[in-house]
Amino acid sequence: MSPKTRRPNNMSFISNYFGKEMDRLSYQDVVDFFSTEKEESDKIEFKSYVAGGDEKDKENGVIRSICGFLNSSGGLIIWGAPIGQTLPGRTEKSFVGALSPLSRRIEKDYFINRLTDLITPAPNGITFTRLENGGQYVDIIDVEQSNYSPHQFRNTYYMRIDGQTKPAPHHYIEALFKKITYPHLKGFIKIEEINNDGRSFFLRVSFIIFNMSKLQNEHNLFLRAVVTRGVIFNRSSTNPDEYGMAGHEFIKIRENGTVYYNQPYRYTEWLKIDPTELNRHNSEFDLWLYFGGKDSPLKLSMYKISLDFTVPNPQNLNALIVKMEENKPFFEYSDDLGKTEEERLNEVLGR
């Protein structure tokens, strides 16, 4: 398992609580966060750090909480938070004021290795962020709800309930075992080649679908790609039914095929680019990849590609992609549009 780099606007717990993604987060942001009183919940836990004692035991306490978030709805751990105080007349602890930062630097790879050693099955979807201030550290751990729960920490299942990490009761574990799961697909593009015939430019793009699930194969893979602004598919397929929207759309359905773990499905298409038309749009176009399968939900990877026609043979083709947002469940994208289901239906039906 490796730390997961999140996409912009992916609604991580870090962005939910701090209003920015992890690559923009600073130590001062955490200081400012605790300038007002905070309480723990089923989605956020504050771990203070006190020097002395067994460092492995402290790490184990954090890993136990990660296990609880994996088995629940995910959440955020701030390690180095202020020491919690129980106020008169209240049962929940209050966290406000000075941080209790770690005095030692915990390497990301070391911590991730400990996670995989102590939590079974090995977790995924965990972001570890270390913030430093003059040799003092606050570690922030963003945990996605797991598709492969229940997980155990040292032979015990944990869950988040009433703002605490507790051993999970039998009925909860039984429900997790019976929950519906599906293959975990990820889709990407790779720009393979660019050339021109003196009038048009041609971009060879591979669409690559991975099945990240070790034990669940996927079938009947669906792939749809859409391009905009002076770009069309070059219609290299012998099946004209695979193209639509006057050449701006390509659809591929892999019927009766199986997508296995670590055996990616790849399909390559040529894009035909009209430089005159594209220059009217700042030499940029969008490429959207929709994909799904028989058992997995529809996802969307979105790319903005910029071409400099004065450099016909760029050395770094990856640099052509100037913006990306990958592997977003399509229902999340649809929800982000801010329209109700009825409004979306009426748009399609013309009512």
C-alpha positions, 0 to 999 in steps of 0.5 A: 500500500502506498500513500494516496495522492488526492485529486483537487476537489475530491472532498477529502476530509482534509479539505472538508475541515480545513478548506484546502487540500493537503499540498496547500496545508501548513502548520499555521493552518492547524494552529488557526484551526484550534484557535476556536474550541473543537470536539471529536466526532465519528469523522475526526479524532484529535491525538495529543503527543506527550514526550516520554513513554513507549513511542511504539505504543503511541503509534499503535494508538493512532493505527488502532484509530485508523482501523476504526475509521476504515471500518466506519465512514472514514475520517481524519486524525490530527496527531499533535492536537491540543491536550483535551480538557473535560469542562464542567457539566460536559462529557465530551472533551474540548480541544483548543489552544496550544498544540502538543506537537511531536518532537520526532520526525516520523517518516511516511514510508515507515508509518505506512509499513507499520500500517500494513504490518498491523492492519489486516487486510492491508488498508488502502486510501490513506493519506499521511501528511507531516507538517513541521515548525522548527523541529516540531511536527503535526501529523495529519492522517486522512482515512477513506472508508474501506471497500474491503472491511472489516479490518483488524488491528492486532486480531480485534475489529474496531469502529468509530462510535460516539466520537471514539474508537471502540471494539466493534460488536459482533452484529456490526462485523457480520454486517460488514462481511455481508455488505455489497462490494464491487471491483475497484476500477481506475481509468487513466489516459496516456499520450503516446505520440504527436505528429502532423501532416501540415494541416492537422495535428494528430495525437495518439492517446491510450485509455487504460483501465486498471482493476485494483481489486485482487479478488473481484474480476470485472466483466463487460467493460464500458469505456466512453471518451469525449473531446471538445474544441476543434478535436475529433476522434480520427475514427480508426475503428472499423465499427462506425457505431462506436463514434458519435457527436460528429466525431467528438465521442468514442464508445467501446464496450468489451463484451464477454471480456474479463478485467483481472487484477494488475492486468490493465485493459488498454485501448488506443485512439487517434485524435485529429486536431484542427489548429485554427479552431483550437487556437480560438480556445487558447489552444486547449481542449478537454478530454473526458474518460467515462468507464465502468463495468457490469458490477462497478459504478460509472467513474469519470477522469477529466483532463485539460490538454494544451498544445503549443503548435510552434513546438510540433515534437515536444519531448515531454508528452505528459506536460501537455496535460495541464489539469486533471481530475481522475477516477471520480465517481460519476454520481459525485460529479453529477451532485457537484453540478448542484441540480436536483434529480428532477432538474436533470431529468427535465433537462434530458426530457426537454420539459 
